Amino acid sequence: MDVSAPMRHGPVELRLIRAKDARSLQHELITNRRWLQPWEATLPGLQTGIDMRVSIRRLLQQYRDGTGYPFVMEYDGKIAGQLNIWGVMRGSLCSATIGYWVSERFAGHGITPAAVAMATDLAFNELGLHRIEICLRPENRPSLRVVQKLGFRYEGMRRRFIHIDGDWRDHLAFSLVREDVPEGVLSRWASGRVPADWGAVPATDLPSTAALGDAGLPGDAGLHRERGMQG
């Protein structure tokens, strides 16, 4: 499936990642290390570095194989972050997961909700998928706000689900299926028709207020450069 045509909503553009994006993305990841590290996926017992050239080659191979769709988020023409549709399953499942990260200097501009909405619409309407999932750490308030703004349904807690920042971490699971949004995710969000309670999380699944932080904003399938990130 060719997804090379950029998608736009106002100043936000979502486009297929390119090999020449490696330097800019690596610069953003290094510059935003403190901002992103609490949400970054890690490998148990291993130290990993940042090499976006290698990551992009792997991501584009997944794209050619039809198992992943890697994108760059831009804001007013500047690279703001990355979003991946990954873990694409066909057949009886027709599902995938979305992961993302955004640079600290671009946080608060509505970039991630717009990008996730466009990516989800693409998944349903162009890629023929039926279900999209986003998983995030309970402490990641900015990412929680993204899924709640877009009306992703809360499905429950996944205990010690992904290795994040050096340990196995609990994650909150959210999803949408195609039947949830016949009008489209972006259209529903932009017109203010998102059901208020779909993303509600029971207090028992959230950490205490004192433990919550405003860092991050990776979607949270683990801020993994080849999945899209988050934590």
N, C-alpha and C positions, 0 to 999 in steps of 0.2 A: 504494500500500500504506500503510495507516494504522498507524503505529508510535507513536501518542501515549500508549499505556499505559506507565507507568514499569516498569522491570525492577529487581529488588532482589536483593541477596545480602548478608545481614547489614546492616551500616551503610552499605553502598555502594548507591547508586541511580543508574541510567542512564535519563535521560529526554530527550525531544525538546527541542531548544533553543527558546527563546522570545525574542521581540523585547525583552522587558523584562529579559532577562539581560545586555544589552549593557553596562550600567554596571558590574555586578559582574565580568564577564569582562575588561573593559578594565582595571579596577583590578588584578585578579590579574596580567594580562600586564605592566602597567607595574611593579608591585611586584616581579615575578619576572624583570625584564629580564635581569639578570646570569645568573640560573639558566638561562634559556631561550635566550638569544641564540646560544650556540655551535651550537644545533641548528635554528635557524629558517631556513626557506627564504627566499631573497632573489631579486631580479630583477637579472640582469646589467646593470650600468651605471645602475641606478636606485636612489634612496633611497625607501623606503616607510615610512609611519607606521602607527599603530594606530587604526583606526576600526571598532569592533565593530558599530556600528549598520549600517554598509554591509555588513560581512562577513556578519552574520546575515541581512540581506535576501537576499543572494546565496545563502547556504546554504539558506534556506527556499524559494527559487525552485528550487534543485536538487532539494529534497525534493518539491516539487509536480511537477517534471518527471520524477521517478523516477530521477534520475542520482546522487543522494547522500542520505544520511541523517545529519543532524547532531544530536549529543547533548551534553548537559552531564553531567558526573560530579559527584555529590554524596556527601559523607561526613557522616553524622549531620545531614543537612539543610543543610549548608553547601556552596556551590559549590567544588569542588576542582580542576576542570579541564574539558577538552573532548575529545570523541572524535567523529570523523567516519568514516562508511563512504562512500567517494567513488570516483569513476571507475567507477561501476556499468555493466557491460556485459551485455547480454542476448544472445539468440540462441545461437550456437554456443559462446560463451565463458562466459556466466553467472558473471562474476567481479567482484571489487571489491578495493579496498585499504583498510586501516584505518590511520588516523593519530590521534595523541592527544598531549596534554600535561597535566601535573599541576603544581600549585603546589608550591614547595619545602616549605612547612610541612605538606603532606599526604603527602609522599613517605615510603615505608617502612610504610604502613598497609595494603598489599595492595589499594589502590583500583584501580590500573591493570590488574593481572591479572584481577580480578573483572569490570571493565568490558569489557575486550577479550574475555573468555570469553563474557559475555552477548551482546555485539554479534555475535560470530562465530556463536553459536547462533541468534540472530535471523536473520542472513544466510542460514544454511543452511535453517532450519526455516520461517521466515515469508516471507522475500524470494525464496526459490527459487534462491539462488545455489549454485554448485558449488565455487568456489575463492575463498579469501581470502588476500591477500598483505599482509605487513608488511615494509617496507624500513627499515634503520637504519644509521647510521654505525658503523664498527667501534669507534670510541672511546666510543660511548655505552653504557657498561656497564649502567646501570640498565635501559635499554630492552632490551638483550640478555637480561638476566635475565627480563624479562617473557615474551618469546617462548619462552625455554627452559623456564620454569615451566609454560607451557601446552602444550608439546610441538609447537610449530610446527616444520616440517621445514626445515632449512637447504638452500638451493638453489644458493648461490654468490655470488660477488662481481660487482657491477655497477660498472664503472669510470666515475668522474666522472659519476655518474648524475643528481644533483640539485644545483642551485646553493644552497649552504648557507653562511650567515654570510660571504658575499662571494666564494665561490669554488666551483668544481665539485668535488664530493666523491664518493669511492667509497662504496658502500652494500652491506650484506649483505642478501640477499633470503631471506625465510622465507615459507612458505605452509602452509595446510591445505586439503584437499579434503573434501567431505562424507563420503566413504567412510572417511576416517581416523578419524572420531570418531562412530560410530553411537550411542554413549551420550551424546553432547553434550560440548562443551569444558568447560563449568563443572562438570558432574558428574564428569568424568574427573579434573580438577584437584583438586576438593574431596575426592575419595576417594583421592587419592594414586596414581592408576594411569597417570600420564603416563610414556611411555617415556623413559628417561634419555638416550638417545643421539640422539634425533631432531633436537635443536637444536644438536648439536655442530658447532663451527666449527674447521676446521684452523688450526693455529698460523700457517701461512703467510698466512692471510687476516686475521689480527689484528695490530694495532700492538704495539710493545713495551710491556711493563708500565709503563714510565716515561711513556709517552705517553697512557695511559688516564686518563680523568677520571670523577669521580662526579657532575658537574653534569648537568643536563638530566633527561630522562626523557620527552621527547617520543618517540613511537614511531618516527618518522623517515621519513616520506615527505616529510620536510622539515617543520619546524614552521611550516606554512603554515596560516593561520587559516581558509582555505576548503577545506582538504583534511583538516585534523585535526592537523597538525603532526608534529613529530619531526625528527631530524636525525642 
